Amino acid sequence: MERRTFLRATVVGGASAAFGGSLWHGAAYAAPAQPGTGPYGALGSPDANGIRLPAGFSSRVIARSGQTVSGTSYAWHSAPDGGACYADGAGWIYVSNSEINPSGGASAVKFSSTGAITGAYRILSGTRQNCAGGRTPWNTWLSCEEVDRGFVHETDPWGVNAAVQRPAMGRFKHEAAAADPVRKVIYLTEDETNGRFYRFVPTTWGDLSSGTLQVLVAGTATSGSYTWTTVPDPDGSPTTTRTQVSGSKSFNGGEGCHYADDKVWFTTKGDNRVWQLNLTSDTYELAYDDSLVTSGTAPLTGVDNVTGSSSGDLFVAEDGGTMEICLITPDDIVAPFLRIDGQSSSEITGPAFSPDGTRLYFSSQRGTTGSSSGGITYEVTGPFRA
């Protein structure tokens, strides 16, 4: 066992042995998820799109970078990244970031009630390396710039209202955002090797033009209690936001972020971890850590974007790894849900469910070519559990 693995096992092992139980059911410092049989069973052979899926599921290509989206006159953007879905009457909209620098931005695809594509268009232009982001309860898309002193841009998925820069949410290497309607805050991840985990407290919920940026303060262990401290200068210059508050907890490469049921989960790619904050007890712990898998090979590596289903399953996309979307169940089982074959130079991005939960959207950022101009956006349909 490597020293790094041993130390992490020692820190977590004592806590998990003492408490046990399921992360989702509120037990303190439960053991991180372990490999097992997922609720949908084994993956089948690759389909015509090169995607391995469980029985009963199927895939289709929605868009390809540089090519006109079917039934529209709009050419899809390069390097598709973070995404989200929005109800649109009986249909819905899927938005997707473009992680290129310069000229990143975001686009949207509109669907009818039957899933037919009825439109595609730009919703954000002139920004840089828009990686992940998050949906707000008032149906806007927060598109985050993954560059030094990057901005969060609030955008309209319908493309009617102009996008608005939100500097009060802090200037740093933004990754993802997740809205908490109970505490009326937005959680934010930072993609730095010594990044921090933040929350933005708007002056008025629903208006992100002003408010307070706070950073999580905690010890160095992988579980414990935490508090929030205000970042003195959210502008991040000359002192970066992540170094302004003594005692703020460092996270190795913050990526995806998801809120549900008084908990927030986020991933850190530098150490292949999924973290969970219990927002009612103000405690944090590991939901998954690839180096703490106790038997067999870790099924989830290269953790990146994350979303959740109505059943409480987390769906975690891989940046590299074996090009899988893995799920972590409320019973602390981690298993592959799908795998893309023949695209090992890419990464999976932007997982998001349609409003009715029957369709999962995501992208392969660089597709079969390994280039940002080769991105492919997919839809998977099937018997997702409620």
QUICOR-V531562 format. One record per run of one state. SS is the DSSP state (@ for helix, = for strand, . for the rest). FROM is the first residue (numbers start at 1). TO is the last residue. Records with the same first field share a line. If there is no record, write none. Layout:
BEGIN
SS->FROM-TO, FROM-TO
END
This chain:
BEGIN
.->1-2, 20-33, 36-50, 54-57, 66-67, 69-74, 77-79, 89-90, 99-105, 112-116, 125-129, 136-140, 146-149, 151-151, 156-163, 166-166, 170-171, 173-173, 181-184, 191-194, 196-196, 205-206, 219-223, 231-240, 244-247, 249-250, 252-253, 261-262, 269-272, 279-282, 293-302, 309-313, 319-323, 329-332, 341-347, 354-358, 365-371, 375-375, 382-386
@->3-19, 167-169, 241-243, 290-292, 372-374
=->34-35, 51-53, 58-65, 68-68, 75-76, 80-88, 91-98, 106-111, 117-124, 130-135, 141-145, 150-150, 152-155, 164-165, 172-172, 174-180, 185-190, 195-195, 197-204, 207-218, 224-230, 248-248, 251-251, 254-260, 263-268, 273-278, 283-289, 303-308, 314-318, 324-328, 333-340, 348-353, 359-364, 376-381
END
